[in-house]
Amino acid sequence: MTDGACSGNGRKDARSGIGAYWSTRQGTNYSSPVTNEHDPDAPRTNQRAELLAAIYGIRKFARERSHKQAFGVNRNCWVLATDSKYVVDGITDWLPRWKVWDIHHIYYNQGADALFEEESNEDI
């Protein structure tokens, strides 16, 4: 489960935070105020916090060596639970279109060999 929130949404003095929960085991979950380390010089908004929570939650979960023990099995498919329609739409609707657009854009502008270089939209 991931969640992001923002107090003062979109204002210059806005503050936001992110969190991810997947286990009752101490030290495996993630929470943090959003800083420039997470999102350099970007405005603090609720939608950005929701996306960052998903990104950092997935990253931490993927790096967490004990996720196999936390769930008792080695899972090849993960379920991201969120209360954010913005995140759900981004993953299920927009991301597939962006990837198709990236493939067409790279192919037509840089050539077929560029398709096999490092993938675009790494964080998404």
C-alpha distance (Angstrom), angle and dihedral (degrees) to the residues before:
residue distance angle dihedral
M1 . . .
T2 3.79 . .
D3 3.78 130.4 .
G4 3.76 138.2 175.3
A5 3.78 129.8 -170.3
C6 3.76 138.6 -177.4
S7 3.79 131.9 -158.4
G8 3.79 111.7 -153.9
N9 3.81 91.4 17.4
G10 3.82 110.8 -141.8
R11 3.80 96.3 -5.7
K12 3.79 122.2 124.0
D13 3.83 91.2 -111.5
A14 3.83 94.7 45.3
R15 3.79 118.8 137.1
S16 3.77 125.0 -160.3
G17 3.76 139.2 -177.0
I18 3.77 138.7 -164.8
G19 3.77 136.4 -153.2
A20 3.78 143.2 178.4
Y21 3.80 127.8 -165.3
W22 3.78 126.7 -171.0
S23 3.78 108.3 139.5
T24 3.77 143.3 33.0
R25 3.81 87.9 -135.2
Q26 3.78 111.1 112.4
G27 3.79 115.4 -111.8
T28 3.79 97.1 18.9
N29 3.81 99.0 93.5
Y30 3.80 126.3 75.1
S31 3.79 135.5 -135.1
S32 3.77 132.0 157.7
P33 3.77 143.7 153.3
V34 3.80 109.4 -106.2
T35 3.80 109.8 -104.5
N36 3.78 135.0 171.6
E37 3.80 86.4 -90.8
H38 3.83 88.2 66.6
D39 3.78 98.6 36.6
P40 3.83 113.6 8.0
D41 3.80 115.0 -137.7
A42 3.80 92.9 -25.7
P43 3.79 123.6 140.5
R44 3.79 113.2 -99.7
T45 3.80 110.1 -115.9
N46 3.78 136.1 156.8
Q47 3.80 93.5 -115.4
R48 3.81 92.7 50.9
A49 3.81 89.2 49.3
E50 3.82 91.3 50.9
L51 3.83 91.1 51.3
L52 3.80 92.9 44.9
A53 3.81 90.7 50.2
A54 3.80 90.0 55.0
I55 3.82 93.3 45.2
Y56 3.80 96.3 46.5
G57 3.81 92.6 39.9
I58 3.79 92.1 53.8
R59 3.82 91.7 44.6
K60 3.80 92.6 50.9
F61 3.79 92.6 44.8
A62 3.82 91.5 49.7
R63 3.81 91.2 50.3
E64 3.79 94.5 43.4
R65 3.79 104.6 105.0
S66 3.79 91.8 -163.2
H67 3.82 96.6 59.0
K68 3.80 88.5 100.3
Q69 3.80 90.5 57.5
A70 3.81 92.2 41.5
F71 3.80 90.7 61.4
G72 3.78 99.8 25.0
V73 3.81 93.6 -126.0
N74 3.76 140.3 65.7
R75 3.79 103.9 -107.9
N76 3.78 122.1 -159.4
C77 3.79 92.2 -175.9
W78 3.79 123.2 54.3
V79 3.79 128.6 -165.7
L80 3.78 117.5 -141.6
A81 3.79 111.5 -152.5
T82 3.78 116.9 -161.9
D83 3.79 139.0 154.4
S84 3.81 90.1 -140.8
K85 3.80 119.0 104.5
Y86 3.82 85.8 -170.1
V87 3.83 91.5 61.7
V88 3.81 93.3 42.8
D89 3.82 91.9 49.7
G90 3.80 90.2 46.3
I91 3.80 93.1 54.2
T92 3.80 100.1 37.4
D93 3.80 103.5 33.2
W94 3.80 114.2 14.8
L95 3.82 101.7 36.3
P96 3.82 95.1 58.8
R97 3.81 89.8 50.8
W98 3.82 92.1 46.8
K99 3.80 90.8 51.4
V100 3.81 91.3 50.3
W101 3.81 89.8 46.9
D102 3.83 90.7 49.1
I103 3.80 91.7 50.7
H104 3.81 92.6 49.6
H105 3.81 92.6 42.3
I106 3.81 93.7 49.1
Y107 3.83 93.5 43.6
Y108 3.79 95.9 49.0
N109 3.80 96.9 38.9
Q110 3.81 103.9 34.0
G111 3.81 105.7 20.6
A112 3.78 135.1 -108.9
D113 3.84 94.3 -70.6
A114 3.80 90.3 63.3
L115 3.81 89.8 64.7
F116 3.79 89.4 71.0
E117 3.79 95.1 52.5
E118 3.80 123.6 92.1
E119 3.80 111.1 -42.5
S120 3.81 120.2 -105.2
N121 3.83 123.0 -123.2
E122 3.80 91.0 32.3
D123 3.81 94.5 172.3
I124 3.76 93.7 50.5
